[in-house]
Amino acid sequence: MEGAAHRLTVRLTIVRHGESRMTTEGLRLMAVHAHPDDESSKGAATTARYAAEGVQVRVVSCTGGERGDILNEKMRDDPQIVRDIAQVRRDEMARAAAILGVSHTWLGFVDSGLPEGDPLPPLPEGCFGLEPVEVTAEALVRVIREFRPHVLTTYDENGGYPHPDHVMTHVVTMAAFRAAGDPAAYPHAGEPWQPLKVYYNAWSPERLVRLNDAMVRAGHEAPFADWLKNIDSRPRRTITTQVRCEDHFEARDDALRAHATQVDPDGSWFTVPMDVQRQEWPFEDYELAASLVPVDLPEDDLFGGLRALDDLDGVCRRAPRRDPSGELVLAYATTPPGAVDEEARSTRSQDADGDGRDDMRSEEGHTE
């Protein structure tokens, strides 16, 4: 038996740092995102790689992206799309999930929109950003206990991007991580299950510098020049884990293009040639936020420390150790770069060169 079917059952014997890796069969990864399209712009090549190797991958979209703008100018004047944007975005998400080879769950909350103005207006009533955490966390705990992931990915405490739904996604994911293995928490939400690791999607400044410089050397316009002017205002994160996934960059881009209302296929996301990306930065970057198992950093695998466990599912079913205050006893926890940076959470425009374009948001890929 050859190809993908063979990869589902083969037992890997690669050894790294003394760890004998178990088969990928049975491993499960859950990526928690704020809106449809986030799963394709953050960690998509990683999820495509693991799915191709036989790992079960579930993407969770906390909201439906109902308040997101139609960013593709070619589609802005289509009255059917404007009228049915909620369903259009659901259809786009289904296509992206199929391209990446992942399953998908809508958590069911309503997009908060991106507040703009000075002073900023309040968030709309009933949106995800205003839902009580005990409500949103219970919803995610239900999905965790149903899918039983060993590893979660999400955003850092600043949301990774200044949108209230991204910040809330962090809050909800970390609350669900703490609660999912607790028999006393949300007892009607399924049998307890404790994921063992949580990662933050990360953007390495070095990656943008390397790609930018490579394009300039090849005689092209610098694609990230505006973004890099703002780089010193962005919190510096600790990159602990780099997952090689260059063979899945095409799937990442195809999934992003599937969100046709959000991404211009001729836009900046697709400026850097694929061979340049593979040569300069064949990874996706992560910050290990919390781990219940010992880790050996830096890593090249989100399942580092887990593959060699004799009874991985059994470990996740056992109630985890907690300190007297009820917090999980972690083998590793990241150290955030100082206090939560309110400026990093600001939704004010960041126009470094005064050209009227919000540089950081446009390079992020969307303005929801």
C-alpha positions in Angstrom: 0.0 0.0 0.0 1.5 3.3 -1.1 1.0 7.0 -0.7 -1.3 8.7 1.8 -3.0 5.5 2.9 0.3 4.0 3.7 1.3 7.1 5.8 -1.8 6.6 8.0 -0.4 3.3 9.4 3.4 3.5 9.1 5.3 3.6 12.4 7.9 6.2 12.2 11.3 5.4 13.6 12.9 8.8 13.3 14.6 9.8 16.5 15.1 13.4 17.6 16.6 14.4 21.0 16.2 10.7 22.1 12.5 10.5 21.5 11.2 7.6 19.4 8.1 8.8 17.6 5.0 6.8 17.6 2.7 6.5 14.6 0.6 9.5 13.7 -2.5 7.3 13.9 -4.8 8.5 16.7 -3.2 11.9 17.2 -5.6 14.8 17.2 -5.0 18.6 16.8 -7.6 21.3 17.3 -7.0 24.9 15.9 -9.3 27.5 17.5 -9.8 30.6 15.4 -12.0 33.7 15.5 -13.4 33.9 12.0 -13.6 31.9 8.8 -10.4 32.7 6.8 -8.2 32.9 10.0 -7.6 29.2 9.7 -6.2 29.7 6.3 -4.0 32.7 7.1 -2.6 31.3 10.4 -1.1 27.8 10.6 -2.8 26.4 7.5 0.2 24.7 6.0 0.8 23.0 9.4 -2.7 21.7 9.6 -2.5 20.5 6.0 0.7 18.7 6.7 -0.6 16.9 9.8 -3.8 16.0 8.1 -1.8 14.5 5.2 0.2 12.5 7.7 -2.9 11.0 9.2 -3.4 13.2 12.2 -7.1 14.1 12.8 -7.4 17.9 12.6 -10.4 20.0 13.7 -10.7 23.7 13.0 -13.1 25.6 15.3 -14.5 29.0 14.1 -15.8 30.9 17.1 -17.9 33.2 14.9 -19.4 33.2 11.5 -17.6 36.3 10.3 -21.0 38.0 9.6 -19.7 41.5 10.2 -16.6 41.2 8.1 -16.2 43.5 5.1 -16.1 42.2 1.6 -12.4 42.9 1.0 -12.1 41.5 -2.5 -13.0 44.6 -4.7 -14.0 42.3 -7.5 -16.9 41.0 -5.4 -18.0 44.1 -3.5 -20.8 45.1 -6.0 -22.4 41.7 -6.2 -25.8 42.2 -4.6 -26.3 38.5 -3.9 -23.0 38.3 -2.0 -23.9 41.4 -0.1 -27.3 40.1 0.8 -26.2 36.5 1.7 -22.8 37.2 3.2 -23.3 34.9 6.2 -24.1 31.9 4.0 -21.3 32.9 1.5 -18.8 32.8 4.3 -20.0 29.4 5.4 -19.6 28.1 1.9 -16.1 29.5 1.7 -15.2 27.9 4.9 -16.4 24.5 3.7 -14.2 24.8 0.6 -11.2 25.8 2.6 -11.6 22.9 5.1 -11.8 20.5 2.2 -8.6 21.8 0.7 -6.8 21.5 4.0 -8.2 18.1 4.7 -9.6 19.1 8.1 -12.9 18.8 9.8 -14.7 21.9 11.0 -17.0 23.1 13.7 -18.8 26.4 14.1 -18.9 27.5 17.7 -22.0 29.5 16.9 -21.2 33.0 18.2 -21.8 36.3 16.3 -18.9 38.3 14.9 -18.2 41.5 16.9 -17.0 43.6 14.0 -14.0 45.8 14.1 -14.7 49.0 16.1 -13.3 52.1 14.4 -13.4 55.8 15.4 -12.1 58.0 18.1 -13.4 57.3 20.7 -14.1 53.7 19.7 -17.8 52.8 19.7 -19.1 50.0 21.9 -19.3 46.5 20.6 -22.7 45.5 19.3 -25.0 43.8 21.7 -25.0 40.0 21.6 -21.6 39.7 19.9 -18.9 37.2 20.7 -16.8 39.8 22.4 -19.5 40.6 25.0 -20.6 37.0 25.7 -19.9 35.8 29.3 -16.8 33.7 29.3 -18.6 30.9 31.2 -21.0 30.6 28.2 -18.3 30.7 25.4 -15.9 28.4 27.4 -18.6 25.8 27.9 -19.3 25.8 24.2 -15.7 25.1 23.4 -15.3 22.6 26.2 -18.2 20.6 24.6 -16.3 20.5 21.3 -13.0 19.6 23.0 -14.6 16.7 24.9 -16.3 15.5 21.7 -13.2 15.7 19.5 -10.6 14.9 22.2 -7.6 16.8 20.9 -4.2 16.2 22.4 -3.0 19.7 21.3 -4.7 23.0 20.9 -3.6 26.1 18.9 -5.0 29.6 19.3 -3.8 33.3 19.6 -1.8 35.0 22.3 -3.2 37.3 24.9 -3.2 40.3 22.5 -5.1 38.2 20.0 -2.2 38.2 17.6 -4.2 40.9 15.8 -6.1 43.8 17.2 -9.7 42.5 16.9 -11.9 41.9 19.9 -12.9 38.5 18.6 -9.2 37.4 18.4 -8.6 38.6 22.0 -11.7 36.8 23.1 -10.7 33.6 21.2 -7.5 33.6 23.4 -9.5 34.0 26.6 -12.0 31.4 25.7 -9.4 28.8 24.5 -7.3 29.2 27.6 -10.4 28.9 29.9 -11.5 25.8 28.0 -8.0 24.3 28.3 -8.2 24.8 32.1 -11.7 23.4 32.4 -12.0 20.6 29.9 -10.3 18.0 32.1 -12.1 19.0 35.3 -15.0 16.7 36.2 -16.6 19.5 38.2 -16.5 22.0 35.3 -19.5 21.9 33.0 -20.5 18.3 34.0 -23.2 18.2 31.3 -20.7 19.1 28.5 -19.3 15.5 28.1 -16.7 13.3 29.7 -13.6 15.2 30.9 -10.7 15.4 28.5 -7.5 17.3 29.1 -5.5 18.5 26.1 -1.8 18.4 27.0 -0.4 21.3 25.1 -1.5 24.8 23.9 0.3 26.8 21.2 0.0 30.4 20.0 0.2 31.0 16.3 3.2 33.3 15.9 4.7 35.6 13.3 8.5 35.7 13.4 9.8 39.2 12.4 12.8 37.4 11.0 10.6 35.7 8.5 9.3 39.0 7.1 12.8 40.4 7.0 14.1 37.4 5.1 11.3 37.4 2.6 11.5 41.1 2.1 15.2 41.1 1.5 15.0 38.1 -0.8 12.5 39.9 -3.0 14.6 43.1 -3.1 17.7 41.0 -4.1 15.7 39.5 -6.9 14.8 43.0 -8.2 11.2 43.1 -6.9 9.4 45.7 -4.9 9.8 45.1 -1.1 6.4 43.5 -0.2 6.5 44.0 3.6 8.2 47.4 3.7 5.2 49.2 5.3 4.6 46.4 7.8 8.3 46.4 8.9 8.0 50.1 9.7 5.6 49.1 12.4 7.6 46.1 13.6 9.0 47.8 16.7 5.5 48.6 18.0 4.5 44.9 17.9 5.1 42.8 21.1 8.1 40.4 20.6 7.1 36.8 21.2 9.1 33.7 22.0 9.2 31.3 19.0 9.6 27.9 20.6 8.5 25.7 17.7 8.9 25.7 13.9 7.0 23.2 11.9 8.4 22.4 8.5 5.5 22.5 6.1 6.8 23.9 2.8 5.3 21.1 0.8 1.8 22.4 1.9 2.2 26.1 1.1 0.2 25.6 -2.1 -2.7 24.1 -0.1 -2.5 27.0 2.4 -2.8 29.5 -0.4 -5.6 27.6 -2.2 -7.5 27.5 1.1 -7.0 31.2 1.5 -8.2 31.9 -2.0 -11.3 29.8 -1.2 -12.3 32.7 1.1 -12.9 34.7 -2.1 -14.8 37.6 -0.4 -11.9 38.2 2.0 -8.8 37.8 -0.2 -7.9 39.3 -3.5 -6.1 36.6 -5.5 -3.8 39.3 -7.0 -3.1 40.8 -3.6 -0.1 41.0 -1.3 -0.6 37.6 0.3 0.5 36.0 -2.9 3.3 38.3 -3.9 6.3 36.2 -2.8 7.1 33.4 -5.2 6.7 29.9 -3.8 10.3 28.9 -4.3 11.5 32.0 -2.4 9.2 31.1 0.5 10.4 27.6 0.6 14.1 28.6 0.5 13.9 31.5 3.0 11.4 30.2 5.5 10.0 26.7 5.1 8.3 26.8 8.5 5.3 28.0 10.4 6.1 29.5 13.8 4.5 28.8 17.1 4.9 29.8 20.7 4.3 27.0 23.2 1.9 28.6 25.7 1.4 25.8 28.2 2.3 22.1 28.4 1.4 19.4 31.0 4.3 17.2 29.8 8.0 18.0 29.8 9.3 19.6 26.6 12.6 19.9 24.9 12.8 23.3 23.2 13.2 24.3 20.5 10.8 21.9 18.8 9.9 21.0 15.3 6.6 19.1 16.1 3.5 20.2 17.9 3.2 16.7 19.3 6.7 16.8 20.8 6.8 15.0 24.1 3.5 13.2 23.3 4.3 10.7 20.6 6.4 8.5 22.9 3.7 8.2 25.7 2.5 4.6 26.1 -1.1 5.6 26.7 -1.6 9.1 25.4 -5.4 8.9 25.5 -5.3 7.5 29.0 -3.2 10.4 30.2 -5.8 12.9 28.7 -8.6 11.1 30.4 -7.1 11.4 33.9 -7.8 14.4 36.0 -4.7 16.6 35.8 -2.8 17.9 38.8 -3.9 21.2 40.2 -2.4 23.6 42.7 -4.3 24.7 45.8 -5.9 27.6 43.8 -7.2 25.1 41.3 -4.9 26.1 38.5 -3.3 23.4 36.3 0.2 22.3 37.4 2.2 22.9 34.2 5.5 21.4 33.1 6.1 24.5 30.9 4.4 27.9 30.6 5.4 30.8 28.4 6.4 34.1 29.8 4.4 36.9 28.1 6.4 40.0 27.1 5.4 42.1 30.0 1.9 43.2 30.9 -0.9 42.8 28.3 -0.1 45.6 25.8 -3.3 47.7 25.4 -1.6 49.5 22.4 -1.2 46.1 20.8 -4.9 45.5 21.3 -5.8 48.9 19.8 -7.9 48.9 16.6 -6.7 52.4 15.7 -5.2 52.6 12.2 -1.5 51.9 12.0 -0.3 53.8 9.0 3.5 54.1 9.2 4.1 56.0 6.0 1.0 58.2 5.8 -0.2 56.6 2.5 -3.8 56.2 4.0 -3.5 52.4 4.2 -3.6 50.6 7.5 -0.4 48.7 6.9 -0.5 46.1 9.6 -4.1 45.1 8.9 -3.6 44.9 5.2 -0.5 42.7 5.6 -2.5 40.6 8.1 -4.8 39.8 5.2 -8.1 41.2 6.3 -9.7 44.1 8.2 -12.4 42.3 10.1 
